[in-house]
């Protein structure tokens, strides 16, 4: 399955939140699926980690997840950014969710997220547990 991993999946792990174990299990299954992360997610995680002075964790994310595990970083070129506005208006999403959705649509990806806002979209979303049990 081709999966777009939403920012909140990584944040569950980084911040050791309630659903961190589910998120870790999903990330651990990288060999079973084609994983994608948006450039927006990667930059958002970087901002958070740098504010917390956790530069080494950002480096670890880059080396372990992006480079070694082969996760693809996907982006929307400037000439296609109007898709984000279209998606935001169509599904009443904020910018970050609309960006994620536009990436999923452009690259035909399944969104994996804990964010229920995606439930009101045509593509919907799957939780890590749903992906792992499929």
MARTOR-103460 format. One line per field, with one value per residue: z, x, y of N, C-alpha, C in turn; residue in three letters. Coordinates in nm, 3 decimals, padded with zeros to 5 digits, always signed. Example, Ala and Ser with C-alpha at 12.3 -4.5 7.8 and 13.67 -1.06 7.14 Angstrom:
BEGIN
n.Z [+00.780,+00.708] $
n.X [+01.319,+01.285] $
n.Y [-00.569,-00.225] $
ca.Z [+00.780,+00.714] $
ca.X [+01.230,+01.367] $
ca.Y [-00.450,-00.106] $
c.Z [+00.780,+00.787] $
c.X [+01.320,+01.290] $
c.Y [-00.330,+00.003] $
type [ALA,SER] $
END
This chain:
BEGIN
n.Z [+00.000,-00.071,+00.128,+00.283,+00.540,+00.802,+00.978,+01.251,+01.322,+01.344,+01.546,+01.762,+01.835,+01.878,+02.082,+02.271,+02.315,+02.380,+02.171,+02.077,+02.060,+01.865,+01.648,+01.632,+01.568,+01.313,+01.170,+01.195,+01.013,+00.766,+00.554,+00.448,+00.307,+00.080,+00.187,+00.233,+00.304,+00.347,+00.232,+00.380,+00.626,+00.710,+00.739,+00.936,+01.154,+01.186,+01.265,+01.516,+01.656,+01.646,+01.793,+02.039,+02.081,+01.983,+01.779,+01.712,+01.715,+01.496,+01.297,+01.327,+01.251,+00.981,+00.886,+00.966,+00.896,+00.654,+00.476,+00.521,+00.547,+00.322,+00.283,+00.091,+00.017,-00.051,-00.250,-00.341,-00.631,-00.686,-00.893,-00.873,-00.636,-00.607,-00.588,-00.319,-00.200,-00.330,-00.229,+00.044,+00.050,-00.058,+00.131,+00.375,+00.523,+00.717,+00.634,+00.660,+00.665,+00.421,+00.247,+00.292,+00.201,-00.069,-00.160,-00.124,-00.306,-00.548,-00.575,-00.546,-00.284,+00.028,+00.312,+00.629,+00.947,+01.268,+01.271,+01.263,+01.088,+00.825,+00.777,+00.666,+00.401,+00.056,+00.021,+00.277,+00.567,+00.721,+01.029,+01.208,+01.327,+01.169,+00.922,+00.986,+01.047,+00.811] $
n.X [+00.084,+00.046,+00.138,+00.068,+00.217,+00.099,+00.181,+00.113,+00.148,+00.423,+00.469,+00.338,+00.517,+00.758,+00.684,+00.605,+00.332,-00.013,-00.081,+00.155,+00.273,+00.122,+00.186,+00.464,+00.469,+00.356,+00.549,+00.755,+00.683,+00.778,+00.895,+00.685,+00.518,+00.487,+00.615,+00.538,+00.615,+00.512,+00.678,+00.601,+00.522,+00.769,+00.918,+00.765,+00.797,+01.071,+01.080,+00.952,+01.127,+01.370,+01.303,+01.288,+01.544,+01.640,+01.808,+01.956,+01.768,+01.618,+01.811,+01.842,+01.585,+01.596,+01.809,+01.743,+01.468,+01.408,+01.635,+01.761,+01.541,+01.403,+01.185,+00.976,+00.995,+00.745,+00.621,+00.439,+00.460,+00.511,+00.347,+00.125,+00.003,-00.249,-00.420,-00.423,-00.570,-00.813,-00.882,-00.899,-01.124,-01.319,-01.345,-01.346,-01.098,-00.803,-00.490,-00.264,-00.381,-00.515,-00.299,-00.174,-00.378,-00.395,-00.146,-00.181,-00.385,-00.262,-00.053,-00.180,-00.220,-00.278,-00.399,-00.254,-00.338,-00.408,-00.590,-00.914,-01.035,-00.991,-01.181,-01.407,-01.356,-01.325,-01.127,-01.079,-00.923,-00.681,-00.608,-00.303,-00.340,-00.545,-00.416,-00.217,-00.367,-00.475] $
n.Y [-00.117,+00.228,+00.483,+00.793,+00.941,+01.119,+01.422,+01.407,+01.142,+01.100,+01.288,+01.176,+00.976,+01.119,+01.296,+01.120,+01.035,+00.927,+00.743,+00.648,+00.391,+00.257,+00.419,+00.376,+00.104,+00.113,+00.267,+00.090,-00.100,-00.038,-00.178,-00.320,-00.155,+00.128,+00.418,+00.761,+01.101,+01.432,+01.728,+01.942,+01.829,+01.725,+01.961,+02.090,+01.918,+01.949,+02.221,+02.208,+02.033,+02.176,+02.404,+02.288,+02.233,+01.991,+01.890,+01.666,+01.459,+01.528,+01.490,+01.213,+01.126,+01.201,+01.038,+00.769,+00.725,+00.863,+00.841,+00.577,+00.397,+00.453,+00.626,+00.832,+01.174,+01.392,+01.661,+01.960,+02.135,+02.490,+02.587,+02.426,+02.480,+02.594,+02.384,+02.317,+02.523,+02.477,+02.223,+02.283,+02.452,+02.281,+02.073,+02.197,+02.230,+02.306,+02.475,+02.295,+02.036,+02.041,+02.061,+01.813,+01.645,+01.722,+01.634,+01.357,+01.312,+01.392,+01.205,+00.966,+00.839,+00.673,+00.826,+00.827,+00.886,+01.038,+01.232,+01.328,+01.504,+01.438,+01.250,+01.360,+01.387,+01.279,+01.084,+01.000,+00.855,+00.641,+00.484,+00.409,+00.153,+00.044,+00.019,-00.165,-00.388,-00.461] $
ca.Z [+00.000,-00.078,+00.244,+00.323,+00.686,+00.848,+01.080,+01.387,+01.347,+01.394,+01.671,+01.869,+01.876,+01.928,+02.208,+02.355,+02.350,+02.404,+02.060,+02.029,+02.027,+01.734,+01.548,+01.620,+01.495,+01.172,+01.114,+01.191,+00.901,+00.645,+00.447,+00.397,+00.235,+00.028,+00.278,+00.187,+00.397,+00.272,+00.272,+00.484,+00.752,+00.747,+00.787,+01.062,+01.257,+01.207,+01.344,+01.654,+01.717,+01.663,+01.906,+02.160,+02.081,+01.959,+01.644,+01.689,+01.684,+01.356,+01.216,+01.336,+01.165,+00.842,+00.848,+00.985,+00.829,+00.516,+00.394,+00.535,+00.525,+00.188,+00.278,-00.012,+00.053,-00.161,-00.241,-00.445,-00.689,-00.672,-00.995,-00.839,-00.501,-00.606,-00.546,-00.174,-00.173,-00.378,-00.134,+00.169,+00.033,-00.085,+00.249,+00.495,+00.592,+00.733,+00.533,+00.668,+00.623,+00.276,+00.180,+00.299,+00.113,-00.208,-00.189,-00.136,-00.432,-00.660,-00.587,-00.521,-00.159,+00.140,+00.426,+00.760,+01.039,+01.382,+01.255,+01.211,+00.985,+00.695,+00.762,+00.586,+00.264,-00.030,+00.041,+00.415,+00.625,+00.800,+01.147,+01.203,+01.360,+01.052,+00.821,+01.032,+01.051,+00.675] $
ca.X [+00.000,+00.119,+00.086,+00.116,+00.220,+00.071,+00.271,+00.079,+00.200,+00.559,+00.465,+00.301,+00.639,+00.854,+00.634,+00.568,+00.192,-00.095,-00.085,+00.293,+00.303,+00.061,+00.266,+00.593,+00.444,+00.338,+00.678,+00.834,+00.640,+00.816,+00.924,+00.561,+00.443,+00.562,+00.586,+00.562,+00.596,+00.513,+00.782,+00.540,+00.535,+00.910,+00.958,+00.694,+00.866,+01.199,+01.055,+00.926,+01.248,+01.470,+01.258,+01.316,+01.690,+01.657,+01.862,+02.001,+01.651,+01.585,+01.911,+01.807,+01.469,+01.641,+01.892,+01.674,+01.339,+01.407,+01.743,+01.782,+01.418,+01.355,+01.060,+00.980,+00.947,+00.661,+00.588,+00.356,+00.531,+00.442,+00.243,+00.009,-00.045,-00.391,-00.490,-00.438,-00.685,-00.933,-00.912,-00.941,-01.261,-01.408,-01.365,-01.334,-00.975,-00.703,-00.384,-00.180,-00.458,-00.540,-00.172,-00.158,-00.478,-00.355,-00.035,-00.240,-00.459,-00.166,+00.030,-00.266,-00.174,-00.371,-00.356,-00.251,-00.342,-00.499,-00.673,-01.045,-01.079,-00.985,-01.300,-01.510,-01.307,-01.351,-01.025,-01.078,-00.792,-00.668,-00.523,-00.198,-00.395,-00.619,-00.318,-00.148,-00.458,-00.524] $
ca.Y [+00.000,+00.355,+00.555,+00.925,+00.944,+01.255,+01.478,+01.365,+01.006,+01.121,+01.363,+01.081,+00.909,+01.218,+01.353,+01.006,+01.054,+00.807,+00.648,+00.633,+00.252,+00.230,+00.492,+00.305,-00.021,+00.147,+00.305,-00.033,-00.184,+00.035,-00.272,-00.377,-00.052,+00.243,+00.530,+00.897,+01.210,+01.557,+01.822,+02.026,+01.754,+01.718,+02.094,+02.116,+01.839,+02.017,+02.343,+02.167,+01.978,+02.282,+02.487,+02.212,+02.208,+01.848,+01.879,+01.527,+01.377,+01.559,+01.417,+01.072,+01.109,+01.207,+00.923,+00.640,+00.712,+00.913,+00.785,+00.433,+00.321,+00.482,+00.701,+00.936,+01.307,+01.441,+01.803,+02.017,+02.249,+02.619,+02.605,+02.344,+02.510,+02.626,+02.262,+02.322,+02.611,+02.406,+02.116,+02.346,+02.499,+02.168,+01.989,+02.278,+02.190,+02.411,+02.464,+02.175,+01.919,+02.055,+02.029,+01.667,+01.584,+01.748,+01.541,+01.223,+01.309,+01.404,+01.085,+00.851,+00.782,+00.659,+00.909,+00.763,+00.999,+01.034,+01.351,+01.290,+01.598,+01.370,+01.164,+01.427,+01.398,+01.163,+00.981,+00.955,+00.828,+00.519,+00.496,+00.306,+00.020,-00.005,-00.021,-00.285,-00.504,-00.489] $
c.Z [+00.000,+00.025,+00.262,+00.474,+00.732,+00.961,+01.218,+01.421,+01.406,+01.529,+01.788,+01.924,+01.944,+02.065,+02.307,+02.409,+02.355,+02.295,+02.000,+01.988,+01.892,+01.623,+01.525,+01.541,+01.346,+01.108,+01.104,+01.075,+00.766,+00.528,+00.381,+00.307,+00.173,+00.112,+00.214,+00.304,+00.313,+00.321,+00.383,+00.620,+00.801,+00.804,+00.920,+01.178,+01.289,+01.291,+01.490,+01.723,+01.739,+01.778,+02.038,+02.173,+02.064,+01.816,+01.612,+01.656,+01.540,+01.263,+01.212,+01.248,+01.019,+00.801,+00.857,+00.898,+00.681,+00.432,+00.402,+00.504,+00.390,+00.180,+00.176,+00.043,-00.069,-00.140,-00.356,-00.502,-00.684,-00.772,-00.966,-00.702,-00.494,-00.568,-00.396,-00.137,-00.216,-00.278,-00.002,+00.161,+00.016,+00.041,+00.382,+00.583,+00.612,+00.637,+00.540,+00.626,+00.473,+00.197,+00.177,+00.200,-00.034,-00.250,-00.212,-00.269,-00.552,-00.684,-00.560,-00.398,-00.060,+00.256,+00.553,+00.862,+01.158,+01.372,+01.188,+01.107,+00.847,+00.671,+00.675,+00.440,+00.186,-00.004,+00.182,+00.469,+00.694,+00.922,+01.131,+01.231,+01.242,+00.942,+00.861,+01.033,+00.913,+00.611] $
c.X [+00.090,+00.059,+00.151,+00.104,+00.207,+00.167,+00.241,+00.125,+00.342,+00.559,+00.423,+00.426,+00.733,+00.813,+00.588,+00.425,+00.118,-00.088,+00.053,+00.324,+00.244,+00.144,+00.400,+00.575,+00.426,+00.472,+00.769,+00.798,+00.678,+00.848,+00.800,+00.483,+00.539,+00.521,+00.625,+00.540,+00.597,+00.630,+00.730,+00.552,+00.679,+00.958,+00.891,+00.759,+01.000,+01.183,+01.036,+01.054,+01.356,+01.432,+01.291,+01.465,+01.721,+01.702,+01.904,+01.884,+01.607,+01.683,+01.880,+01.686,+01.511,+01.718,+01.816,+01.550,+01.347,+01.513,+01.752,+01.657,+01.355,+01.221,+01.076,+00.925,+00.873,+00.629,+00.498,+00.431,+00.445,+00.327,+00.117,-00.050,-00.190,-00.474,-00.515,-00.559,-00.815,-00.978,-00.963,-01.087,-01.360,-01.442,-01.357,-01.216,-00.885,-00.587,-00.307,-00.256,-00.486,-00.415,-00.152,-00.254,-00.441,-00.240,-00.091,-00.313,-00.363,-00.090,-00.047,-00.220,-00.289,-00.316,-00.363,-00.237,-00.431,-00.601,-00.806,-01.099,-01.079,-01.108,-01.407,-01.466,-01.341,-01.252,-01.030,-00.937,-00.797,-00.582,-00.410,-00.251,-00.472,-00.525,-00.253,-00.237,-00.510,-00.448] $
c.Y [+00.125,+00.451,+00.691,+00.933,+01.089,+01.293,+01.420,+01.223,+01.017,+01.191,+01.274,+01.014,+01.007,+01.271,+01.247,+01.020,+00.921,+00.701,+00.622,+00.489,+00.212,+00.296,+00.422,+00.176,+00.005,+00.179,+00.183,-00.124,-00.123,-00.059,-00.330,-00.282,+00.048,+00.363,+00.662,+00.992,+01.337,+01.644,+01.912,+01.957,+01.753,+01.852,+02.127,+02.041,+01.904,+02.142,+02.307,+02.119,+02.085,+02.374,+02.420,+02.179,+02.060,+01.823,+01.736,+01.435,+01.403,+01.487,+01.267,+01.040,+01.107,+01.081,+00.791,+00.625,+00.751,+00.842,+00.633,+00.350,+00.351,+00.551,+00.814,+01.066,+01.363,+01.589,+01.844,+02.137,+02.375,+02.634,+02.522,+02.377,+02.553,+02.504,+02.262,+02.408,+02.543,+02.300,+02.175,+02.391,+02.384,+02.090,+02.064,+02.233,+02.310,+02.383,+02.333,+02.049,+01.923,+02.020,+01.877,+01.599,+01.603,+01.658,+01.400,+01.209,+01.306,+01.274,+00.955,+00.772,+00.769,+00.740,+00.826,+00.874,+00.968,+01.148,+01.314,+01.390,+01.534,+01.281,+01.229,+01.448,+01.271,+01.050,+00.923,+00.940,+00.693,+00.552,+00.393,+00.165,-00.039,-00.052,-00.153,-00.409,-00.542,-00.603] $
type [UNK,UNK,UNK,UNK,UNK,UNK,UNK,UNK,UNK,UNK,UNK,UNK,UNK,UNK,UNK,UNK,UNK,UNK,UNK,UNK,UNK,UNK,UNK,UNK,UNK,UNK,UNK,UNK,UNK,UNK,UNK,UNK,UNK,UNK,UNK,UNK,UNK,UNK,UNK,UNK,UNK,UNK,UNK,UNK,UNK,UNK,UNK,UNK,UNK,UNK,UNK,UNK,UNK,UNK,UNK,UNK,UNK,UNK,UNK,UNK,UNK,UNK,UNK,UNK,UNK,UNK,UNK,UNK,UNK,UNK,UNK,UNK,UNK,UNK,UNK,UNK,UNK,UNK,UNK,UNK,UNK,UNK,UNK,UNK,UNK,UNK,UNK,UNK,UNK,UNK,UNK,UNK,UNK,UNK,UNK,UNK,UNK,UNK,UNK,UNK,UNK,UNK,UNK,UNK,UNK,UNK,UNK,UNK,UNK,UNK,UNK,UNK,UNK,UNK,UNK,UNK,UNK,UNK,UNK,UNK,UNK,UNK,UNK,UNK,UNK,UNK,UNK,UNK,UNK,UNK,UNK,UNK,UNK,UNK] $
END
